Amino acid sequence: MFTLNCKGRLLVVEKPLVMGIINATPDSFYQESRFTGKDRILEQAEKMLKEGADILDIGGQSTRPGSDFISTDEELKRVIPAIEAIMNKNPLSFISIDTFNSIVVAEAVAAGACIVNDISGGAMDTEMIRTVSALRVPYVLMHMKGIPKTMQQNPFYENVTREVLDFFISKVNVLKNSGITDIIIDPGFGFGKTIEHNFELLKNLSVFKIIEKPILLGVSRKSTIYKTLGITAEDALNGTTVLNTVGLLNGASILRVHDVKEAREAVSLFCAMQK
């Protein structure tokens, strides 16, 4: 069991949690996950909460392969009103801000977010680690090779599991020394990794338990699923459930998903099997 101190409220990871993805963007890879305008975002947030989401993950930057970055001002315009609207209507929500920008982190936490989900592991903003430490909120540490614009251009590893594990061991120590103790690790499926790398990481997911931190699994509707099956992201729900189940069996603590209801059912069946 893990506990995360979210601005004075404890989020207990006693059984696997479900994190619902809300992309406040017009260009995320999965069309049905794109929500613009605070009313649409609030509607989707309430739907996810009713379906059993433990965390809502809100992001204003598309980080799909080949994507370009938007300005800080534009990112703030996309996420801050949305966070405020959700918190006004659902004040007990646990909101994660999906960003690699420390300015956005500070504004989002002030608006009500209580977890930081950073795809860059602090590498794209030198102020990120200091900011998270000062705010005393949990931090999702993700592994990524390169940046979204170029990360899928022939990524190479001698041993992907070992290299990602070494990254976590080193970076968790850095975070702890910086005063960040509530850490979630994310192997970064699809972020500078081939389909083969992703399957290797999923197969070896239990190895990352050695870090003794919650493990976040983010495979929802990604190309590893739909390219392997010869379908589209729109048709990849069943494949997502299959890989989420494999992840649960291999030690995943949090499922980051577009489809909350189906992920919650997978968690419920997994927990029933453990009794």
C-alpha positions in Angstrom: 0.0 0.0 0.0 1.2 3.5 -0.8 -0.1 6.9 0.4 0.2 10.2 -1.5 -0.1 13.5 0.3 -2.2 15.7 -2.0 -2.1 19.1 -0.4 -3.1 17.7 3.0 -5.5 15.1 1.7 -4.3 11.5 1.5 -4.8 9.5 -1.7 -4.4 5.9 -0.6 -3.2 3.4 -3.2 -4.4 0.3 -1.5 -5.8 -1.2 -4.7 -5.1 0.0 -8.3 -6.4 3.4 -9.1 -7.9 4.7 -12.3 -6.7 8.1 -13.8 -8.9 9.6 -16.4 -7.3 11.4 -19.3 -8.8 14.8 -20.2 -6.9 16.5 -23.1 -7.7 20.2 -23.2 -6.2 20.2 -26.7 -7.5 20.1 -30.3 -4.8 17.7 -31.6 -4.3 14.7 -29.3 -3.7 11.4 -31.1 -7.1 10.0 -30.0 -9.9 12.2 -31.4 -12.5 11.3 -28.8 -10.2 12.5 -25.9 -10.0 16.1 -27.2 -12.1 18.5 -25.1 -11.9 22.3 -25.6 -13.8 24.8 -23.5 -14.4 24.5 -19.8 -18.0 23.4 -20.2 -17.1 20.3 -22.3 -14.2 19.5 -20.0 -16.4 19.8 -16.9 -19.0 17.5 -18.6 -16.3 14.9 -19.3 -14.8 15.2 -15.8 -18.2 14.6 -14.2 -18.8 11.6 -16.4 -15.4 10.1 -15.5 -15.9 10.7 -11.8 -19.3 9.0 -12.0 -17.7 6.0 -13.7 -15.1 5.7 -10.9 -12.1 7.8 -11.8 -9.8 8.3 -8.7 -7.7 11.0 -10.5 -8.4 13.3 -13.4 -5.3 14.1 -15.5 -5.7 17.4 -17.4 -3.2 18.5 -20.0 -3.1 21.4 -22.5 0.0 20.3 -24.5 -0.3 17.5 -27.0 2.6 15.2 -26.5 1.8 12.8 -29.4 4.8 11.8 -31.5 5.8 14.7 -33.8 3.8 17.3 -31.9 5.0 20.9 -31.5 4.9 22.9 -28.3 2.4 25.6 -27.6 3.2 28.8 -25.6 2.9 29.0 -21.8 0.1 31.5 -22.1 -1.9 29.2 -24.4 -1.4 26.2 -22.2 -2.6 28.2 -19.2 -5.7 29.4 -21.1 -6.5 25.7 -21.8 -6.1 24.2 -18.4 -6.6 26.8 -15.6 -10.3 27.6 -16.2 -11.0 23.8 -16.6 -9.3 23.0 -13.3 -11.2 25.8 -11.5 -14.5 24.7 -13.0 -14.0 21.1 -11.9 -12.9 22.0 -8.4 -15.9 24.4 -8.0 -18.3 21.6 -8.9 -16.4 18.7 -7.4 -14.2 20.1 -4.6 -13.0 16.7 -3.4 -11.6 15.7 -6.8 -7.9 14.7 -7.2 -6.6 16.5 -10.2 -3.3 15.9 -11.9 -1.8 18.5 -14.1 -0.1 17.0 -17.2 2.7 19.4 -18.1 6.5 19.9 -18.3 6.2 23.6 -17.6 6.9 24.8 -14.0 4.9 28.0 -14.5 1.8 25.9 -15.5 2.4 23.7 -12.5 2.4 26.6 -10.0 -0.8 28.1 -11.5 -2.5 24.7 -11.8 -1.8 23.8 -8.2 -3.1 27.2 -7.1 -6.3 26.5 -9.1 -6.8 23.1 -7.3 -4.6 20.5 -8.9 -2.7 18.4 -6.4 -0.5 16.0 -8.5 2.1 16.9 -11.2 2.4 14.5 -14.2 5.6 15.5 -16.0 6.5 13.5 -19.2 10.0 14.9 -19.1 11.1 13.9 -15.7 12.2 17.5 -15.0 14.5 17.6 -18.1 12.6 20.2 -20.1 12.3 22.9 -17.4 15.1 23.5 -14.9 12.7 24.9 -12.4 10.3 22.0 -12.4 11.9 20.0 -9.5 12.3 23.0 -7.4 8.7 24.1 -8.0 7.2 20.7 -7.2 9.3 20.4 -4.0 8.2 23.8 -2.8 4.5 23.0 -3.5 4.9 19.6 -1.7 2.7 17.7 -4.1 3.1 14.2 -5.6 5.1 13.9 -8.8 4.7 11.5 -11.6 8.2 10.7 -12.9 8.1 9.5 -16.5 10.9 8.1 -18.6 11.2 9.6 -22.1 14.0 9.4 -24.6 14.2 12.6 -26.6 11.3 15.1 -27.0 7.8 14.4 -28.5 8.8 16.1 -31.8 11.6 13.6 -32.4 11.3 10.8 -29.9 10.0 8.1 -32.3 12.8 8.6 -34.8 14.6 5.3 -34.4 14.8 5.0 -30.6 17.5 2.6 -29.5 18.4 0.8 -26.3 20.9 -2.0 -25.5 18.4 -3.2 -22.9 15.3 -1.1 -22.5 14.2 -2.5 -19.1 17.6 -2.1 -17.6 18.0 1.5 -18.9 14.6 2.6 -17.7 15.2 1.0 -14.3 18.6 2.7 -14.0 16.9 6.0 -14.9 14.3 5.6 -12.1 16.9 4.6 -9.5 19.0 7.6 -10.3 16.2 10.1 -10.7 14.3 9.0 -7.6 17.4 9.7 -5.6 17.6 13.2 -7.1 14.0 13.9 -6.3 14.3 12.7 -2.7 17.4 14.9 -2.2 15.3 17.8 -3.6 12.6 17.2 -1.0 10.1 15.3 -3.2 9.0 12.1 -1.4 5.6 11.3 -2.9 6.7 9.9 -6.3 4.9 7.8 -8.9 7.0 6.1 -11.7 5.8 5.8 -15.3 7.9 3.8 -17.8 6.7 6.0 -20.6 5.1 3.6 -23.0 5.4 5.1 -26.5 7.7 7.9 -25.5 10.9 7.2 -27.4 10.2 3.5 -27.6 9.3 1.1 -30.4 6.4 -1.4 -30.2 8.9 -4.1 -29.3 10.3 -1.9 -26.5 6.8 -1.3 -25.1 5.9 -5.0 -25.0 9.3 -5.7 -23.3 8.6 -3.1 -20.6 5.1 -4.4 -20.1 6.3 -8.0 -19.8 8.9 -6.9 -17.3 6.8 -4.3 -15.4 7.2 -6.2 -12.1 10.9 -5.4 -12.2 10.1 -1.8 -11.3 8.6 -2.8 -8.0 12.2 -2.7 -6.7 11.8 1.1 -6.7 9.0 0.8 -4.1 6.9 3.5 -5.7 3.4 3.3 -7.3 3.7 2.3 -11.0 1.6 4.2 -13.5 0.6 2.3 -16.7 -0.2 4.5 -19.7 -1.0 2.4 -22.7 -4.6 3.5 -23.4 -5.4 3.3 -27.1 -1.7 3.8 -28.1 -0.1 2.8 -31.4 1.4 -0.3 -29.8 -2.2 -1.6 -29.6 -3.7 -0.4 -32.8 -0.7 -0.9 -35.1 -0.2 -4.5 -33.7 -3.9 -5.3 -34.4 -4.1 -3.4 -37.7 -6.9 -1.1 -36.4 -7.2 2.5 -35.4 -7.1 4.3 -32.0 -10.9 4.6 -32.1 -11.1 0.7 -32.2 -8.5 0.0 -29.6 -10.6 -0.2 -26.4 -10.6 -4.0 -26.2 -6.8 -4.1 -26.8 -6.4 -1.4 -24.1 -8.3 -3.5 -21.6 -6.2 -6.6 -22.4 -2.9 -4.7 -21.9 -4.2 -3.0 -18.8 -5.1 -6.4 -17.3 -1.5 -7.6 -18.1 -0.2 -4.5 -16.4 -2.3 -5.1 -13.3 -1.1 -8.7 -13.1 2.5 -7.4 -13.4 2.2 -4.7 -10.6 0.6 -1.6 -12.1 -0.8 0.7 -9.3 -2.5 3.3 -11.5 -4.1 2.9 -14.9 -4.1 6.1 -17.0 -7.0 5.7 -19.5 -9.4 7.4 -21.8 -12.1 4.9 -20.9 -12.8 5.0 -17.1 -15.7 2.5 -16.9 -13.8 -0.3 -18.6 -10.6 0.3 -16.6 -12.6 0.3 -13.4 -14.2 -3.0 -14.4 -10.7 -4.5 -15.1 -9.5 -3.3 -11.6 -12.6 -4.8 -9.9 -12.2 -8.2 -11.5 -8.4 -8.1 -10.8 -9.1 -7.3 -7.1 -11.8 -10.0 -6.9 -9.2 -12.5 -8.2 -6.7 -11.6 -5.5 -9.1 -12.5 -2.6 
